[in-house]
Amino acid sequence: MQKSDFNNEHGVAQLYVEVPTFQRTMSQGKEVVFFIIRCCCGSMKWTLEKRYSDFFDTNESLKIMHAHMPTFPPKTYFPLQKDQDIEDRRQQLSTYLKDLANRADMRSS
């Protein structure tokens, strides 16, 4: 991330978001996957940990209010087990969030 990545042509700080990694952890006796989300807006930086279901629920809510949503990674019948499958989903979620962050209608909602 470079400083120039965070300002638009008007000098207004833009939201930069990425999903650089994921982590497996135990929750209520079963293994779950959390995606690590890094956000930056101007000099403010923060990190979140969210599960796929959190993304899914948010996407469903946003679809009600906004047309033409970015492509969201599809659900699977069974939890993803292989690291490569989770990595593929991580990349798709990162692209999805970047697409949302670049939409002017998302910044005013």
FENVENMO-V218191 format. One record per helix or strand of 3 or more residues. SS is the DSSP state (hx for helix, st for strand). FROM is the first residue (numbers start at 1). TO is the last residue. If there is no record, write none. Layout:
# FENVENMO-V218191
SS&FROM&TO / SS&FROM&TO
This chain:
# FENVENMO-V218191
hx&3&6 / st&15&27 / st&30&41 / st&44&50 / hx&52&65 / hx&83&101 / hx&104&107
